[in-house]
Amino acid sequence: MEATVAERGQITLPKPVRDALGLSKGTILKVELEGSRIVLRKSVDDAVSRARGRFKLEGFGDTDAAMRAVRGEAADAPNGDATP
């Protein structure tokens, strides 16, 4: 696959690349140089940062209780001391 650098230094990533990485308008890419190579990396931290704090743990008093439920530990057991 190839991409051509436009007059203003822009390139268009081929659609198969965008689709494979789930890139859409507004996706932040990190640009790095490795010798004579340009490396583009999808900024995963950005997606995590945007989602942080947006979801509620309905039915659980706190994050620890939710994690115990996911792990199948007893609800009233202290942290890390439950038996499955």
Secondary structure as the mmCIF struct_conf table of DSSP 4:
data_model
#
loop_
_struct_conf.conf_type_id
_struct_conf.id
_struct_conf.beg_label_comp_id
_struct_conf.beg_label_asym_id
_struct_conf.beg_label_seq_id
_struct_conf.end_label_comp_id
_struct_conf.end_label_asym_id
_struct_conf.end_label_seq_id
TURN_TY1_P TURN_TY1_P1 GLU A 7 ARG A 8
BEND BEND1 GLY A 9 GLY A 9
HELX_RH_AL_P HELX_RH_AL_P1 LYS A 15 LEU A 21
TURN_TY1_P TURN_TY1_P2 GLY A 22 GLY A 22
TURN_TY1_P TURN_TY1_P3 LYS A 25 GLY A 26
STRN STRN1 LEU A 29 GLU A 34
TURN_TY1_P TURN_TY1_P4 GLY A 35 SER A 36
STRN STRN2 ARG A 37 LYS A 42
HELX_RH_AL_P HELX_RH_AL_P2 VAL A 44 ALA A 51
TURN_TY1_P TURN_TY1_P5 ARG A 52 GLY A 53
TURN_TY1_P TURN_TY1_P6 GLU A 58 GLY A 59
BEND BEND2 GLY A 61 ASP A 62
HELX_RH_AL_P HELX_RH_AL_P3 THR A 63 ARG A 71
TURN_TY1_P TURN_TY1_P7 GLY A 72 GLY A 72
TURN_TY1_P TURN_TY1_P8 ALA A 75 ASP A 76
BEND BEND3 ALA A 77 ALA A 77
HELX_LH_PP_P HELX_LH_PP_P1 PRO A 78 PRO A 78
TURN_TY1_P TURN_TY1_P9 ASN A 79 GLY A 80
#
